[in-house]
């Protein structure tokens, strides 16, 4: 969150700065590992939900 706020301020805090800052920070190559871990967690949750649905 702090990275997004700082980036927005560096962009000049204009009307489109927040969206651009979020995109820049969240798609940064430095966040690759975090995105992979998040995707794995989401996939595991979907599988778990599917298993619960089939048991009921």
PDBQT receptor file of N, H, CA, C and O in Angstrom, charges set to zero:
ATOM      1  N   UNK A   1       0.820  -1.188   0.000  1.00  0.00    +0.000 N 
ATOM      2  CA  UNK A   1       0.000   0.000   0.000  1.00  0.00    +0.000 C 
ATOM      3  C   UNK A   1       0.868   1.258   0.000  1.00  0.00    +0.000 C 
ATOM      4  O   UNK A   1       0.613   2.205  -0.744  1.00  0.00    +0.000 OA
ATOM      5  N   UNK A   2       1.893   1.249   0.844  1.00  0.00    +0.000 N 
ATOM      6  H   UNK A   2       2.100   0.480   1.449  1.00  0.00    +0.000 HD
ATOM      7  CA  UNK A   2       2.770   2.420   0.898  1.00  0.00    +0.000 C 
ATOM      8  C   UNK A   2       3.446   2.668  -0.443  1.00  0.00    +0.000 C 
ATOM      9  O   UNK A   2       3.615   3.814  -0.857  1.00  0.00    +0.000 OA
ATOM     10  N   UNK A   3       3.830   1.595  -1.116  1.00  0.00    +0.000 N 
ATOM     11  H   UNK A   3       3.692   0.663  -0.779  1.00  0.00    +0.000 HD
ATOM     12  CA  UNK A   3       4.481   1.742  -2.419  1.00  0.00    +0.000 C 
ATOM     13  C   UNK A   3       3.552   2.412  -3.419  1.00  0.00    +0.000 C 
ATOM     14  O   UNK A   3       3.988   3.232  -4.226  1.00  0.00    +0.000 OA
ATOM     15  N   UNK A   4       2.288   2.065  -3.365  1.00  0.00    +0.000 N 
ATOM     16  H   UNK A   4       1.934   1.398  -2.709  1.00  0.00    +0.000 HD
ATOM     17  CA  UNK A   4       1.309   2.660  -4.283  1.00  0.00    +0.000 C 
ATOM     18  C   UNK A   4       1.142   4.143  -3.974  1.00  0.00    +0.000 C 
ATOM     19  O   UNK A   4       1.103   4.969  -4.886  1.00  0.00    +0.000 OA
ATOM     20  N   UNK A   5       1.043   4.479  -2.704  1.00  0.00    +0.000 N 
ATOM     21  H   UNK A   5       1.074   3.808  -1.963  1.00  0.00    +0.000 HD
ATOM     22  CA  UNK A   5       0.865   5.890  -2.317  1.00  0.00    +0.000 C 
ATOM     23  C   UNK A   5       2.063   6.724  -2.739  1.00  0.00    +0.000 C 
ATOM     24  O   UNK A   5       1.900   7.812  -3.293  1.00  0.00    +0.000 OA
ATOM     25  N   UNK A   6       3.265   6.222  -2.481  1.00  0.00    +0.000 N 
ATOM     26  H   UNK A   6       3.397   5.339  -2.031  1.00  0.00    +0.000 HD
ATOM     27  CA  UNK A   6       4.477   6.956  -2.853  1.00  0.00    +0.000 C 
ATOM     28  C   UNK A   6       4.560   7.110  -4.366  1.00  0.00    +0.000 C 
ATOM     29  O   UNK A   6       4.885   8.189  -4.863  1.00  0.00    +0.000 OA
ATOM     30  N   UNK A   7       4.271   6.048  -5.094  1.00  0.00    +0.000 N 
ATOM     31  H   UNK A   7       4.008   5.172  -4.691  1.00  0.00    +0.000 HD
ATOM     32  CA  UNK A   7       4.327   6.106  -6.559  1.00  0.00    +0.000 C 
ATOM     33  C   UNK A   7       3.307   7.107  -7.090  1.00  0.00    +0.000 C 
ATOM     34  O   UNK A   7       3.600   7.864  -8.016  1.00  0.00    +0.000 OA
ATOM     35  N   UNK A   8       2.112   7.114  -6.506  1.00  0.00    +0.000 N 
ATOM     36  H   UNK A   8       1.874   6.499  -5.753  1.00  0.00    +0.000 HD
ATOM     37  CA  UNK A   8       1.087   8.075  -6.923  1.00  0.00    +0.000 C 
ATOM     38  C   UNK A   8       1.576   9.502  -6.729  1.00  0.00    +0.000 C 
ATOM     39  O   UNK A   8       1.391  10.354  -7.599  1.00  0.00    +0.000 OA
ATOM     40  N   UNK A   9       2.196   9.758  -5.591  1.00  0.00    +0.000 N 
ATOM     41  H   UNK A   9       2.347   9.066  -4.885  1.00  0.00    +0.000 HD
ATOM     42  CA  UNK A   9       2.716  11.103  -5.339  1.00  0.00    +0.000 C 
ATOM     43  C   UNK A   9       3.814  11.468  -6.333  1.00  0.00    +0.000 C 
ATOM     44  O   UNK A   9       3.896  12.615  -6.774  1.00  0.00    +0.000 OA
ATOM     45  N   UNK A  10       4.653  10.505  -6.685  1.00  0.00    +0.000 N 
ATOM     46  H   UNK A  10       4.587   9.574  -6.326  1.00  0.00    +0.000 HD
ATOM     47  CA  UNK A  10       5.710  10.768  -7.658  1.00  0.00    +0.000 C 
ATOM     48  C   UNK A  10       5.138  11.062  -9.040  1.00  0.00    +0.000 C 
ATOM     49  O   UNK A  10       5.744  11.791  -9.827  1.00  0.00    +0.000 OA
ATOM     50  N   UNK A  11       3.977  10.497  -9.330  1.00  0.00    +0.000 N 
ATOM     51  H   UNK A  11       3.485   9.906  -8.691  1.00  0.00    +0.000 HD
ATOM     52  CA  UNK A  11       3.329  10.732 -10.625  1.00  0.00    +0.000 C 
ATOM     53  C   UNK A  11       2.581  12.062 -10.655  1.00  0.00    +0.000 C 
ATOM     54  O   UNK A  11       2.102  12.478 -11.711  1.00  0.00    +0.000 OA
ATOM     55  N   UNK A  12       2.478  12.721  -9.530  1.00  0.00    +0.000 N 
ATOM     56  H   UNK A  12       2.867  12.384  -8.673  1.00  0.00    +0.000 HD
ATOM     57  CA  UNK A  12       1.837  14.021  -9.492  1.00  0.00    +0.000 C 
ATOM     58  C   UNK A  12       0.430  14.013  -8.916  1.00  0.00    +0.000 C 
ATOM     59  O   UNK A  12      -0.222  15.057  -8.880  1.00  0.00    +0.000 OA
ATOM     60  N   UNK A  13      -0.046  12.882  -8.474  1.00  0.00    +0.000 N 
ATOM     61  H   UNK A  13       0.483  12.034  -8.504  1.00  0.00    +0.000 HD
ATOM     62  CA  UNK A  13      -1.357  12.753  -7.822  1.00  0.00    +0.000 C 
ATOM     63  C   UNK A  13      -2.499  13.302  -8.668  1.00  0.00    +0.000 C 
ATOM     64  O   UNK A  13      -3.478  13.812  -8.123  1.00  0.00    +0.000 OA
ATOM     65  N   UNK A  14      -2.391  13.207  -9.991  1.00  0.00    +0.000 N 
ATOM     66  H   UNK A  14      -1.596  12.792 -10.434  1.00  0.00    +0.000 HD
ATOM     67  CA  UNK A  14      -3.476  13.625 -10.881  1.00  0.00    +0.000 C 
ATOM     68  C   UNK A  14      -4.615  12.626 -10.839  1.00  0.00    +0.000 C 
ATOM     69  O   UNK A  14      -4.547  11.640 -10.105  1.00  0.00    +0.000 OA
ATOM     70  N   UNK A  15      -5.669  12.867 -11.619  1.00  0.00    +0.000 N 
ATOM     71  H   UNK A  15      -5.725  13.669 -12.215  1.00  0.00    +0.000 HD
ATOM     72  CA  UNK A  15      -6.856  12.019 -11.574  1.00  0.00    +0.000 C 
ATOM     73  C   UNK A  15      -6.609  10.563 -11.982  1.00  0.00    +0.000 C 
ATOM     74  O   UNK A  15      -7.310   9.668 -11.510  1.00  0.00    +0.000 OA
ATOM     75  N   UNK A  16      -5.652  10.320 -12.826  1.00  0.00    +0.000 N 
ATOM     76  H   UNK A  16      -5.082  11.047 -13.209  1.00  0.00    +0.000 HD
ATOM     77  CA  UNK A  16      -5.358   8.951 -13.259  1.00  0.00    +0.000 C 
ATOM     78  C   UNK A  16      -4.164   8.344 -12.537  1.00  0.00    +0.000 C 
ATOM     79  O   UNK A  16      -3.792   7.200 -12.801  1.00  0.00    +0.000 OA
ATOM     80  N   UNK A  17      -3.563   9.102 -11.629  1.00  0.00    +0.000 N 
ATOM     81  H   UNK A  17      -3.864  10.031 -11.415  1.00  0.00    +0.000 HD
ATOM     82  CA  UNK A  17      -2.324   8.666 -10.984  1.00  0.00    +0.000 C 
ATOM     83  C   UNK A  17      -2.510   7.430 -10.115  1.00  0.00    +0.000 C 
ATOM     84  O   UNK A  17      -1.622   6.578 -10.072  1.00  0.00    +0.000 OA
ATOM     85  N   UNK A  18      -3.634   7.308  -9.424  1.00  0.00    +0.000 N 
ATOM     86  H   UNK A  18      -4.355   8.000  -9.459  1.00  0.00    +0.000 HD
ATOM     87  CA  UNK A  18      -3.820   6.159  -8.534  1.00  0.00    +0.000 C 
ATOM     88  C   UNK A  18      -3.863   4.854  -9.324  1.00  0.00    +0.000 C 
ATOM     89  O   UNK A  18      -3.186   3.890  -8.964  1.00  0.00    +0.000 OA
ATOM     90  N   UNK A  19      -4.642   4.816 -10.380  1.00  0.00    +0.000 N 
ATOM     91  H   UNK A  19      -5.191   5.598 -10.672  1.00  0.00    +0.000 HD
ATOM     92  CA  UNK A  19      -4.717   3.613 -11.207  1.00  0.00    +0.000 C 
ATOM     93  C   UNK A  19      -3.382   3.255 -11.821  1.00  0.00    +0.000 C 
ATOM     94  O   UNK A  19      -2.991   2.088 -11.845  1.00  0.00    +0.000 OA
ATOM     95  N   UNK A  20      -2.692   4.247 -12.312  1.00  0.00    +0.000 N 
ATOM     96  H   UNK A  20      -3.010   5.196 -12.293  1.00  0.00    +0.000 HD
ATOM     97  CA  UNK A  20      -1.377   4.021 -12.913  1.00  0.00    +0.000 C 
ATOM     98  C   UNK A  20      -0.384   3.540 -11.861  1.00  0.00    +0.000 C 
ATOM     99  O   UNK A  20       0.400   2.626 -12.114  1.00  0.00    +0.000 OA
ATOM    100  N   UNK A  21      -0.417   4.153 -10.684  1.00  0.00    +0.000 N 
ATOM    101  H   UNK A  21      -1.054   4.896 -10.478  1.00  0.00    +0.000 HD
ATOM    102  CA  UNK A  21       0.495   3.748  -9.610  1.00  0.00    +0.000 C 
ATOM    103  C   UNK A  21       0.227   2.306  -9.190  1.00  0.00    +0.000 C 
ATOM    104  O   UNK A  21       1.168   1.540  -8.981  1.00  0.00    +0.000 OA
ATOM    105  N   UNK A  22      -1.044   1.927  -9.063  1.00  0.00    +0.000 N 
ATOM    106  H   UNK A  22      -1.808   2.549  -9.233  1.00  0.00    +0.000 HD
ATOM    107  CA  UNK A  22      -1.376   0.550  -8.694  1.00  0.00    +0.000 C 
ATOM    108  C   UNK A  22      -0.858  -0.420  -9.744  1.00  0.00    +0.000 C 
ATOM    109  O   UNK A  22      -0.280  -1.454  -9.408  1.00  0.00    +0.000 OA
ATOM    110  N   UNK A  23      -1.064  -0.091 -11.009  1.00  0.00    +0.000 N 
ATOM    111  H   UNK A  23      -1.534   0.749 -11.282  1.00  0.00    +0.000 HD
ATOM    112  CA  UNK A  23      -0.592  -0.950 -12.085  1.00  0.00    +0.000 C 
ATOM    113  C   UNK A  23       0.925  -1.083 -12.049  1.00  0.00    +0.000 C 
ATOM    114  O   UNK A  23       1.459  -2.185 -12.177  1.00  0.00    +0.000 OA
ATOM    115  N   UNK A  24       1.613   0.028 -11.877  1.00  0.00    +0.000 N 
ATOM    116  H   UNK A  24       1.180   0.923 -11.773  1.00  0.00    +0.000 HD
ATOM    117  CA  UNK A  24       3.072   0.011 -11.870  1.00  0.00    +0.000 C 
ATOM    118  C   UNK A  24       3.619  -0.831 -10.723  1.00  0.00    +0.000 C 
ATOM    119  O   UNK A  24       4.545  -1.621 -10.910  1.00  0.00    +0.000 OA
ATOM    120  N   UNK A  25       3.046  -0.659  -9.540  1.00  0.00    +0.000 N 
ATOM    121  H   UNK A  25       2.294  -0.018  -9.388  1.00  0.00    +0.000 HD
ATOM    122  CA  UNK A  25       3.550  -1.374  -8.370  1.00  0.00    +0.000 C 
ATOM    123  C   UNK A  25       3.186  -2.853  -8.435  1.00  0.00    +0.000 C 
ATOM    124  O   UNK A  25       4.037  -3.711  -8.197  1.00  0.00    +0.000 OA
ATOM    125  N   UNK A  26       1.932  -3.159  -8.755  1.00  0.00    +0.000 N 
ATOM    126  H   UNK A  26       1.241  -2.462  -8.948  1.00  0.00    +0.000 HD
ATOM    127  CA  UNK A  26       1.473  -4.543  -8.697  1.00  0.00    +0.000 C 
ATOM    128  C   UNK A  26       1.980  -5.405  -9.842  1.00  0.00    +0.000 C 
ATOM    129  O   UNK A  26       1.980  -6.631  -9.734  1.00  0.00    +0.000 OA
ATOM    130  N   UNK A  27       2.415  -4.787 -10.941  1.00  0.00    +0.000 N 
ATOM    131  H   UNK A  27       2.415  -3.791 -11.029  1.00  0.00    +0.000 HD
ATOM    132  CA  UNK A  27       2.951  -5.565 -12.059  1.00  0.00    +0.000 C 
ATOM    133  C   UNK A  27       4.478  -5.515 -12.122  1.00  0.00    +0.000 C 
ATOM    134  O   UNK A  27       5.085  -5.983 -13.086  1.00  0.00    +0.000 OA
ATOM    135  N   UNK A  28       5.076  -4.955 -11.105  1.00  0.00    +0.000 N 
ATOM    136  H   UNK A  28       4.582  -4.576 -10.322  1.00  0.00    +0.000 HD
ATOM    137  CA  UNK A  28       6.526  -4.864 -11.050  1.00  0.00    +0.000 C 
ATOM    138  C   UNK A  28       7.159  -6.260 -11.024  1.00  0.00    +0.000 C 
ATOM    139  O   UNK A  28       6.658  -7.150 -10.337  1.00  0.00    +0.000 OA
ATOM    140  N   UNK A  29       8.249  -6.458 -11.762  1.00  0.00    +0.000 N 
ATOM    141  H   UNK A  29       8.656  -5.735 -12.321  1.00  0.00    +0.000 HD
ATOM    142  CA  UNK A  29       8.933  -7.755 -11.735  1.00  0.00    +0.000 C 
ATOM    143  C   UNK A  29       9.341  -8.173 -10.316  1.00  0.00    +0.000 C 
ATOM    144  O   UNK A  29       9.459  -9.366 -10.039  1.00  0.00    +0.000 OA
ATOM    145  N   UNK A  30       9.552  -7.228  -9.437  1.00  0.00    +0.000 N 
ATOM    146  H   UNK A  30       9.456  -6.259  -9.662  1.00  0.00    +0.000 HD
ATOM    147  CA  UNK A  30       9.935  -7.538  -8.063  1.00  0.00    +0.000 C 
ATOM    148  C   UNK A  30       8.811  -8.250  -7.311  1.00  0.00    +0.000 C 
ATOM    149  O   UNK A  30       9.073  -8.898  -6.297  1.00  0.00    +0.000 OA
ATOM    150  N   UNK A  31       7.580  -8.148  -7.777  1.00  0.00    +0.000 N 
ATOM    151  H   UNK A  31       7.367  -7.622  -8.600  1.00  0.00    +0.000 HD
ATOM    152  CA  UNK A  31       6.440  -8.770  -7.117  1.00  0.00    +0.000 C 
ATOM    153  C   UNK A  31       6.083 -10.131  -7.733  1.00  0.00    +0.000 C 
ATOM    154  O   UNK A  31       5.059 -10.715  -7.377  1.00  0.00    +0.000 OA
ATOM    155  N   UNK A  32       6.897 -10.630  -8.631  1.00  0.00    +0.000 N 
ATOM    156  H   UNK A  32       7.729 -10.156  -8.920  1.00  0.00    +0.000 HD
ATOM    157  CA  UNK A  32       6.617 -11.891  -9.325  1.00  0.00    +0.000 C 
ATOM    158  C   UNK A  32       6.373 -13.046  -8.351  1.00  0.00    +0.000 C 
ATOM    159  O   UNK A  32       5.406 -13.792  -8.507  1.00  0.00    +0.000 OA
ATOM    160  N   UNK A  33       7.227 -13.196  -7.364  1.00  0.00    +0.000 N 
ATOM    161  H   UNK A  33       8.013 -12.590  -7.237  1.00  0.00    +0.000 HD
ATOM    162  CA  UNK A  33       7.098 -14.287  -6.396  1.00  0.00    +0.000 C 
ATOM    163  C   UNK A  33       5.800 -14.165  -5.615  1.00  0.00    +0.000 C 
ATOM    164  O   UNK A  33       5.121 -15.167  -5.387  1.00  0.00    +0.000 OA
ATOM    165  N   UNK A  34       5.445 -12.958  -5.202  1.00  0.00    +0.000 N 
ATOM    166  H   UNK A  34       5.996 -12.144  -5.387  1.00  0.00    +0.000 HD
ATOM    167  CA  UNK A  34       4.199 -12.743  -4.466  1.00  0.00    +0.000 C 
ATOM    168  C   UNK A  34       2.993 -13.120  -5.317  1.00  0.00    +0.000 C 
ATOM    169  O   UNK A  34       2.050 -13.740  -4.826  1.00  0.00    +0.000 OA
ATOM    170  N   UNK A  35       3.026 -12.743  -6.594  1.00  0.00    +0.000 N 
ATOM    171  H   UNK A  35       3.792 -12.239  -6.993  1.00  0.00    +0.000 HD
ATOM    172  CA  UNK A  35       1.905 -13.078  -7.483  1.00  0.00    +0.000 C 
ATOM    173  C   UNK A  35       1.785 -14.587  -7.662  1.00  0.00    +0.000 C 
ATOM    174  O   UNK A  35       0.676 -15.123  -7.673  1.00  0.00    +0.000 OA
ATOM    175  N   UNK A  36       2.907 -15.273  -7.802  1.00  0.00    +0.000 N 
ATOM    176  H   UNK A  36       3.807 -14.838  -7.793  1.00  0.00    +0.000 HD
ATOM    177  CA  UNK A  36       2.879 -16.727  -7.939  1.00  0.00    +0.000 C 
ATOM    178  C   UNK A  36       2.306 -17.386  -6.696  1.00  0.00    +0.000 C 
ATOM    179  O   UNK A  36       1.476 -18.289  -6.798  1.00  0.00    +0.000 OA
ATOM    180  N   UNK A  37       2.739 -16.944  -5.529  1.00  0.00    +0.000 N 
ATOM    181  H   UNK A  37       3.414 -16.210  -5.446  1.00  0.00    +0.000 HD
ATOM    182  CA  UNK A  37       2.242 -17.512  -4.275  1.00  0.00    +0.000 C 
ATOM    183  C   UNK A  37       0.745 -17.246  -4.119  1.00  0.00    +0.000 C 
ATOM    184  O   UNK A  37      -0.003 -18.116  -3.675  1.00  0.00    +0.000 OA
ATOM    185  N   UNK A  38       0.319 -16.049  -4.484  1.00  0.00    +0.000 N 
ATOM    186  H   UNK A  38       0.927 -15.342  -4.845  1.00  0.00    +0.000 HD
ATOM    187  CA  UNK A  38      -1.098 -15.710  -4.405  1.00  0.00    +0.000 C 
ATOM    188  C   UNK A  38      -1.913 -16.609  -5.337  1.00  0.00    +0.000 C 
ATOM    189  O   UNK A  38      -2.968 -17.113  -4.952  1.00  0.00    +0.000 OA
ATOM    190  N   UNK A  39      -1.426 -16.805  -6.546  1.00  0.00    +0.000 N 
ATOM    191  H   UNK A  39      -0.568 -16.395  -6.858  1.00  0.00    +0.000 HD
ATOM    192  CA  UNK A  39      -2.135 -17.645  -7.511  1.00  0.00    +0.000 C 
ATOM    193  C   UNK A  39      -2.238 -19.079  -7.019  1.00  0.00    +0.000 C 
ATOM    194  O   UNK A  39      -3.282 -19.713  -7.172  1.00  0.00    +0.000 OA
ATOM    195  N   UNK A  40      -1.165 -19.601  -6.429  1.00  0.00    +0.000 N 
ATOM    196  H   UNK A  40      -0.316 -19.086  -6.305  1.00  0.00    +0.000 HD
ATOM    197  CA  UNK A  40      -1.194 -20.959  -5.887  1.00  0.00    +0.000 C 
ATOM    198  C   UNK A  40      -2.219 -21.068  -4.763  1.00  0.00    +0.000 C 
ATOM    199  O   UNK A  40      -2.953 -22.054  -4.687  1.00  0.00    +0.000 OA
ATOM    200  N   UNK A  41      -2.275 -20.070  -3.896  1.00  0.00    +0.000 N 
ATOM    201  H   UNK A  41      -1.680 -19.270  -3.957  1.00  0.00    +0.000 HD
ATOM    202  CA  UNK A  41      -3.245 -20.069  -2.804  1.00  0.00    +0.000 C 
ATOM    203  C   UNK A  41      -4.669 -20.060  -3.342  1.00  0.00    +0.000 C 
ATOM    204  O   UNK A  41      -5.519 -20.814  -2.868  1.00  0.00    +0.000 OA
ATOM    205  N   UNK A  42      -4.929 -19.214  -4.327  1.00  0.00    +0.000 N 
ATOM    206  H   UNK A  42      -4.239 -18.602  -4.712  1.00  0.00    +0.000 HD
ATOM    207  CA  UNK A  42      -6.265 -19.132  -4.916  1.00  0.00    +0.000 C 
ATOM    208  C   UNK A  42      -6.656 -20.472  -5.533  1.00  0.00    +0.000 C 
ATOM    209  O   UNK A  42      -7.785 -20.929  -5.354  1.00  0.00    +0.000 OA
ATOM    210  N   UNK A  43      -5.739 -21.100  -6.252  1.00  0.00    +0.000 N 
ATOM    211  H   UNK A  43      -4.822 -20.729  -6.397  1.00  0.00    +0.000 HD
ATOM    212  CA  UNK A  43      -6.035 -22.396  -6.865  1.00  0.00    +0.000 C 
ATOM    213  C   UNK A  43      -6.333 -23.455  -5.803  1.00  0.00    +0.000 C 
ATOM    214  O   UNK A  43      -7.245 -24.264  -5.975  1.00  0.00    +0.000 OA
ATOM    215  N   UNK A  44      -5.576 -23.455  -4.713  1.00  0.00    +0.000 N 
ATOM    216  H   UNK A  44      -4.836 -22.797  -4.572  1.00  0.00    +0.000 HD
ATOM    217  CA  UNK A  44      -5.825 -24.405  -3.628  1.00  0.00    +0.000 C 
ATOM    218  C   UNK A  44      -7.185 -24.163  -2.981  1.00  0.00    +0.000 C 
ATOM    219  O   UNK A  44      -7.883 -25.115  -2.631  1.00  0.00    +0.000 OA
ATOM    220  N   UNK A  45      -7.560 -22.910  -2.821  1.00  0.00    +0.000 N 
ATOM    221  H   UNK A  45      -6.993 -22.137  -3.105  1.00  0.00    +0.000 HD
ATOM    222  CA  UNK A  45      -8.866 -22.580  -2.252  1.00  0.00    +0.000 C 
ATOM    223  C   UNK A  45     -10.001 -23.045  -3.159  1.00  0.00    +0.000 C 
ATOM    224  O   UNK A  45     -11.017 -23.546  -2.677  1.00  0.00    +0.000 OA
ATOM    225  N   UNK A  46      -9.833 -22.885  -4.443  1.00  0.00    +0.000 N 
ATOM    226  H   UNK A  46      -9.008 -22.478  -4.834  1.00  0.00    +0.000 HD
ATOM    227  CA  UNK A  46     -10.862 -23.335  -5.391  1.00  0.00    +0.000 C 
ATOM    228  C   UNK A  46     -11.023 -24.845  -5.311  1.00  0.00    +0.000 C 
ATOM    229  O   UNK A  46     -12.148 -25.346  -5.302  1.00  0.00    +0.000 OA
ATOM    230  N   UNK A  47      -9.924 -25.572  -5.252  1.00  0.00    +0.000 N 
ATOM    231  H   UNK A  47      -9.011 -25.165  -5.258  1.00  0.00    +0.000 HD
ATOM    232  CA  UNK A  47      -9.987 -27.029  -5.134  1.00  0.00    +0.000 C 
ATOM    233  C   UNK A  47     -10.683 -27.415  -3.824  1.00  0.00    +0.000 C 
ATOM    234  O   UNK A  47     -11.529 -28.310  -3.817  1.00  0.00    +0.000 OA
ATOM    235  N   UNK A  48     -10.341 -26.759  -2.734  1.00  0.00    +0.000 N 
ATOM    236  H   UNK A  48      -9.654 -26.032  -2.739  1.00  0.00    +0.000 HD
ATOM    237  CA  UNK A  48     -10.962 -27.053  -1.440  1.00  0.00    +0.000 C 
ATOM    238  C   UNK A  48     -12.461 -26.779  -1.469  1.00  0.00    +0.000 C 
ATOM    239  O   UNK A  48     -13.247 -27.559  -0.931  1.00  0.00    +0.000 OA
ATOM    240  N   UNK A  49     -12.855 -25.682  -2.089  1.00  0.00    +0.000 N 
ATOM    241  H   UNK A  49     -12.217 -25.049  -2.526  1.00  0.00    +0.000 HD
ATOM    242  CA  UNK A  49     -14.286 -25.367  -2.197  1.00  0.00    +0.000 C 
ATOM    243  C   UNK A  49     -15.010 -26.407  -3.053  1.00  0.00    +0.000 C 
ATOM    244  O   UNK A  49     -16.131 -26.804  -2.732  1.00  0.00    +0.000 OA
ATOM    245  N   UNK A  50     -14.386 -26.838  -4.117  1.00  0.00    +0.000 N 
ATOM    246  H   UNK A  50     -13.476 -26.516  -4.377  1.00  0.00    +0.000 HD
ATOM    247  CA  UNK A  50     -14.984 -27.878  -4.945  1.00  0.00    +0.000 C 
ATOM    248  C   UNK A  50     -15.175 -29.169  -4.155  1.00  0.00    +0.000 C 
ATOM    249  O   UNK A  50     -16.194 -29.843  -4.308  1.00  0.00    +0.000 OA
ATOM    250  N   UNK A  51     -14.216 -29.515  -3.321  1.00  0.00    +0.000 N 
ATOM    251  H   UNK A  51     -13.388 -28.967  -3.197  1.00  0.00    +0.000 HD
ATOM    252  CA  UNK A  51     -14.321 -30.725  -2.513  1.00  0.00    +0.000 C 
ATOM    253  C   UNK A  51     -15.444 -30.604  -1.492  1.00  0.00    +0.000 C 
ATOM    254  O   UNK A  51     -16.157 -31.576  -1.242  1.00  0.00    +0.000 OA
ATOM    255  N   UNK A  52     -15.609 -29.439  -0.906  1.00  0.00    +0.000 N 
ATOM    256  H   UNK A  52     -15.030 -28.649  -1.108  1.00  0.00    +0.000 HD
ATOM    257  CA  UNK A  52     -16.691 -29.217   0.050  1.00  0.00    +0.000 C 
ATOM    258  C   UNK A  52     -18.026 -29.324  -0.653  1.00  0.00    +0.000 C 
ATOM    259  O   UNK A  52     -18.963 -29.910  -0.111  1.00  0.00    +0.000 OA
ATOM    260  N   UNK A  53     -18.133 -28.766  -1.855  1.00  0.00    +0.000 N 
ATOM    261  H   UNK A  53     -17.372 -28.290  -2.296  1.00  0.00    +0.000 HD
ATOM    262  CA  UNK A  53     -19.382 -28.817  -2.617  1.00  0.00    +0.000 C 
ATOM    263  C   UNK A  53     -19.776 -30.257  -2.960  1.00  0.00    +0.000 C 
ATOM    264  O   UNK A  53     -20.961 -30.589  -2.952  1.00  0.00    +0.000 OA
ATOM    265  N   UNK A  54     -18.814 -31.096  -3.254  1.00  0.00    +0.000 N 
ATOM    266  H   UNK A  54     -17.851 -30.826  -3.261  1.00  0.00    +0.000 HD
ATOM    267  CA  UNK A  54     -19.128 -32.480  -3.636  1.00  0.00    +0.000 C 
ATOM    268  C   UNK A  54     -19.478 -33.330  -2.422  1.00  0.00    +0.000 C 
ATOM    269  O   UNK A  54     -20.103 -34.382  -2.565  1.00  0.00    +0.000 OA
ATOM    270  N   UNK A  55     -19.089 -32.893  -1.243  1.00  0.00    +0.000 N 
ATOM    271  H   UNK A  55     -18.581 -32.039  -1.127  1.00  0.00    +0.000 HD
ATOM    272  CA  UNK A  55     -19.374 -33.639  -0.029  1.00  0.00    +0.000 C 
ATOM    273  C   UNK A  55     -20.754 -33.318   0.538  1.00  0.00    +0.000 C 
ATOM    274  O   UNK A  55     -21.271 -34.065   1.369  1.00  0.00    +0.000 OA
ATOM    275  N   UNK A  56     -21.345 -32.233   0.101  1.00  0.00    +0.000 N 
ATOM    276  H   UNK A  56     -20.925 -31.626  -0.574  1.00  0.00    +0.000 HD
ATOM    277  CA  UNK A  56     -22.651 -31.845   0.652  1.00  0.00    +0.000 C 
ATOM    278  C   UNK A  56     -23.771 -32.208  -0.266  1.00  0.00    +0.000 C 
ATOM    279  O   UNK A  56     -24.934 -31.952   0.046  1.00  0.00    +0.000 OA
TER     280      UNK A  56
